[in-house]
Amino acid sequence: YEKGNHWFSFDYKRKDRGGKIKWYSILAHLITDPLTNDLYAFVYTVGINEIKEYELALPQKVEHDSNAMVYTKESVKIFVSNMVDSEKDRNRLCAFLLIDINGINKVKENVGINVASRIISLIGRLFKLLFDNTGVVGRVRDDRFAIFLPLVLSASDAEIRSKEIINTIQACVVGADIKESIDFSVGISVLNYNDATFSTLYDSADSALERNKRQIQGNQFALFDAQKEYSDEASFLILSEGRFIEKEFTVNSKRHDETMLTSFFNCTAYLANAADTESAMKSVLEETAKYYKCDRIYVLDLSKDNKTVNGLHEWRKRMYRPTLDLTKNVPIGKLPAVKKAYDSLHTIILQSVSREEETTTSEKTFIASPVLKNSKVVGFICIDNPTKHADDIALIYSLSSLLSVLKNLKSSSNETLQFDFDPQTKLLNRTRYWRDVTSVIPDTLSSLGVAFADVNGLNVLNKLHGTEFGDGIIMFVSNELRQVFGENNVYRISGDEFVALSKNITNEEFRKLTEKFRTSLEFTHPGIISIGSTWSDSDINAMKMVDHAESLMHLEKQEHYRREENAGSRERPKILRSLQQSINDGMYRVYLQPKADIATGKIVGAEALVRLFDQNQGIVSPDKFIPLFEREQVIKHIDFFVLDRTLKILDTWKKAGKRLLPVSVNFSRDTLLDPSSLAFALDIFSHYDIPLGMIEIEITESIGNIERATVSNACEQFISQGFQLSLDDFGSEYSSLSVLSAIKFNSLKLDKSIISDIVTNKMSRFIVENTIRLCRETAMISVAEGVETEEQFNTLKELGCNIAQGYYFNKPIPPEDFEEKYIDY
């Protein structure tokens, strides 16, 4: 306000009452009370979610005019071109407005550039506020704005809306106490999407504006109505006089030219790869029109009683009148060439010569070809005025054959092909799932939630109760997912697996949805489903999030099987039986490796490490069995075994009256994220009189590859119960800075890979030095593992590291040896 800027605007995101995260735009007008001099703001807010998400999904980055806060001309071109190309309903109307600010040059001359700039800024922000969620607003010249309206009902509708907006802008300009005379001239272009490009829209609006612009005061509106500018050339569909030629396609030795074959293969590709019928037919008809060099080409659908036809799809030259509007329930008998094609089942070529003036004649050619399905006519392909290859029906015959394989010629602009749906549940299927997940554009999302659900024991249910019962369970789960997450967000990706995606939703709201789904199933079918879910609002990677949700689902499924096992209703998995037997036989043992205070050199703690003793192989390295247990998702049984044995060791020392040292134990990523792990850990602690603070849980740095919200939620549950957490292997593989900002770790352990060459490698030393500084400034204990030499120890001491661990002090040793060497000394 002090700088003279009494208007300002910005875009922002917030959640609505339903928990959805949406985009909004705000415009504020700053004024002062003349008596008290208090500053007030009148604030206008409008939702811009649809247009903002479209902007973020564009292949090129768009730019804004720094003064008017609307798009630049080049950005408007990108926006409009993409919107026109992606519009499926080609018969809809769109409008393009060019708005000149009359008098702005006089303002510059009489008052100055700064005042003119503030006026343009105000007008631009007002346009943005009024149009931003229904159109695209840009500044295309110093004194000219452009507005694209993607949907108007008619030319008069566009004109009425334009006048309303300009009158509102004019009132705001007057209300802003702008003394300079400002009015507007508006050029409006209204075109069918078939005729629309950025150039045609801009040029026709510019032509209308310049042609009708008057040099008098007041707002002026000039309209370019494409409906009135169409060529008077009518469709040849109703031609009845002329020479009818019946052509039957035959395969002969004549080799078709390369152009025809290329067109045919292109049409085949369009039909095979398009996401929907409308976009496929748009491309097919355009390709065919290029081959025949025609004025129009369109597809007619024959009614079930074979009496009437309806227009379905059309391509036509720009400025030619649409034919589809003229083909609504037209009796086939009124279309002579079409009727002959129906009766003969062959392509009909009608050549008609008409006298336009006394000395001139006009030759017209029309082709009607039936589309056959099981030897029955289901529709027609019609071509107006082919000027090339008119006597070669090979392409149109092939096209008719291709169209006949479509299940139904009828389509709508938003129709999705049948292969996108699971036939049993009517949910989106795996094909659609892969297409949607791989096409997610992170920049368009404020957040993403993923739920992965699996029906427990479906095969067993089918064997015990029959497939009809199992199908009933699948349908029940499908319906619940559909009701909770919405039918357009749920996919059946295999017989018993489902995925639900929730876009632009808060973590809290997403958790409510997953819990609602879980509760609804548990109420009627307890234990029937296992669910894993994850949510993120940063670094969104849909594929990774689905993988993480699936991993969490499997963890819950393992817990389900454990409960069934305890109830005697399920056999334990073979690998789990083997693991538990090995633990009972004493093959797994806990060793302790000392940790030293670098400042004093004294042993102040230890890390508990698991070792496997095999009668034939001796001591087996953990890297030989830990990956297997992680892959088979039974690793938590090892983690809890180590925790239990460690507490037992500490309890033994305590009962003997010996001093206790804090010990760290390792939890795998799966153990940490397992919802039942905290209860397991607390239950183990309940058997020993050892304070929680004596155990530190080390978490591998690989959790940095999991969504921050998911990891943070799991860690906070442990921290809230009094556990201390340490981030292990820092600097080994993953970037963990985002994890450090979300979780309060007690300590950070530097990986041995960057400690090994700290003496000779300047970069390693630099990384370690700054990591130690980070720990010091965030009140974390810095721990270096893999310390093997005195030089490494002295360097770490010089850099201010707190704790060291490694063979320089001792290797992992049995608890009794550790007790004798470090507890009893």
SULZIQUI-V420769 format. One line per field, one symbol per residue. psi: psi as a letter, one per 40 degrees, with the letter a starting at -180 (. if undefined). burial: b if it has 16 or more other C-alpha atoms within 10 Angstrom, else e. Layout:
psi->???
burial->???
This chain:
psi->ddeehehiiiiiiiiadeeihiiiihhhhhiihddeeihihhhhhihfddddddddeidihiiihddefiiidddddddddddddehdgeeiiiihhhhhhheddddddddiddddddddddddddddddedeeahhiheidfhiihhhehididddddddddddddddddddddefhdihhaihhhhhhiiddehiddddddddddddddehifiiihihhhhhddeeiiehiiedeheiahhhhhhhihaehhiidddddddddddddddeididddddddddddddddefidihihihhidefdiihhdiiiiiieiiidddefhfhhddegddddddddeeihhhhhhhihdadeiihhhhhhhhihihfehheaihihhfheifdehedddddddddddehdhdiiidfhhideeihddeeiiaddddddddeehhddehdihhhhhihhhfdddddddeiddddddddddddddddddehdeehhheadeiihhhhifiiddddddddddddddddddgheeihhhiiiieifhhdddddddddddddddddddddddddeeeiiiidddddddddddeedhihihhihihddeeiheaihhiiihhhddebhhideddddddddefedddddddddddddddddddddeeiiiiihiihhiddddehdedddddddddeeighideehhhhhieeeeeihdddddddddddddeeihihhifheddiheddddedhgidihhhiededdfddehdddddddddddddddeefihhhhifheidddddddddefidiihaeddiihiidddddddede.
burial->eeeeebbbbeeeeeeeeebbbbbbbbbbbbbeeeeeeeeeeeeeebbbbebbbebbbbeeebebbeebbbbbbebbbbbbebbbeebbbbbbbbbbbbbbbbbbeebeeeeeeebbbbbbbbbbbbbbbbbbbbbbbbbbeebbbbbbbbebebbeebbeebeeebeebbeebeeeeeebebbbbbbbbbbbbbbbbbeebbebbbbbbeeebeeeeebbbbbbbbbeeeeeeebbbebeeeebbbbeeeeeeeeeeeebeebbebbbebbeeebbbbbbbbbbbbbbbebbbbbbbbbbbbbeeeebbbbbbbbbbbbbbbbbeebeeebbeebbbbbbbbeebbbbbbbbeeeeeeeeeeebbbbbbbbbbeeebbbbbbbbbbeeebeebbbbbbbbebbbeeeebbeeeeeeeeebbbeebbbbbbebbeeeeeeebbebbbbbbbbbbbbbebeebeeeeeeeebbebbebbbbbbbebbebebbbbbeebbbbbbbbbbbbebbbebbebbbeebeeeeebbbbbbbbbbbbebbbeebbbbbbbbbbbbbbbbbbeeeeeeeeeeeeebeebeeebeeeebbbbbbbbbbbeeeebbbbbbbbbbeeeeeeeeeeeeebeebbeebbbbbbbbbbbbbbbbbbbebeeeeeebbbbbbbbbbbbbbbbebbeebeebbeeeebeeebbbbbbbbbbbbbbbbbbbebbbebeeeebbbbbbbbbeeeebeebbeebbbbbbbbbbebbbebbeeeebbebbbebbbebeeeebbbbbbbbbeeebbebbbebbbbbbbbeebeebbbbeebbeeeeee
